[in-house]
């Protein structure tokens, strides 16, 4: 049944019937897999084609085969259904969707790594996917948080969460006029570690 809340989306049953029929290139075999008749699969596919306004299958004596539009739509639908299935499984298992964090190599190694154990202990159901990069700039796709050194307010779509200042120190008696610091591409003698996030779009 079509949802009034998502009026532009076709029914889920039609999408599943289409994906199975495309996999098997057969309405009959798709019906066997989904415990439906071949006629029921054909009806769901026809309903989907009417909803989209395009022909997804070519019908011929030997069965059915995907049109060019059908192949394009199949790739999109498989990704969407797989993503939805993963989200449902995360809810069933009680685990939250991973937070995607981008950070610089030095921050990941020297600052973040030491704190991950405490974080996982305090929040066992929270997963963090970490991507280490040399420079954080722009708005990386599919990133929830960024943690790194910034010489100025990044502005744009970034939202600063908090600052943390770094202070280089040495042992007593060290008197090197030009000490060598462990540095990443953007590390300097003094700097700020800050956490920034991307506001979710409506």
C-alpha positions, 0 to 999 in steps of 0.5 A: 500500500502506498504511504501518504507520508512518502507519496513519491515512493513506490510501495516496498512490496513492489521494490522487493518483487522487482529486485527478486525478478531482476536477480532471477530474470524470471517472475516465476522464480521470483515468486518461488523465492517470495512465496508468491505466484508469478502473476503476483510478481508480474502485477507488482512489477507492472505497478512499479513501472506505472509508478515510475513511468518507465519500463523496467523489463523487456518481456519476451518468449524466453522470459524477461530481461532488464532494460537499461533503465531497469539496470540503473534502477536495480543498482540504486534499489539494491543499495537502498534496501541493503542500507535499510536492512543494516539500519534495522539490524542495528536497531535489533541488536541494540547498537547505534549507527556508527559515528563517522569521525575524520581526524588528522594522523597526529591527532589520531595517534597522539591524542585520540588513541589514548582516549578510545578505550575509556570512551568504548567502556563508557558507551559500549553501544556507540561505534566510531568509524575513524578516517585519518587524513593529512588535512581537514578541509571543506566538508568531507562526504558522510562525515559526522565529526571532525577532530583536528588542528585548525589555524582559524575558524573553519566557518561555512557548514562547520560548527565548533563544539569546543577548543582544547589548547596545546602547550609544548613542554620540555625537561628542565635544562633543555636549551635548544633554540630550534627544537624539532616537534613531531608534526603533521602537515598542519602542526605548528609550535602552538595550536588548537585542537577542536571538535567540529560537526556538520549540522544535519540538513532537514 
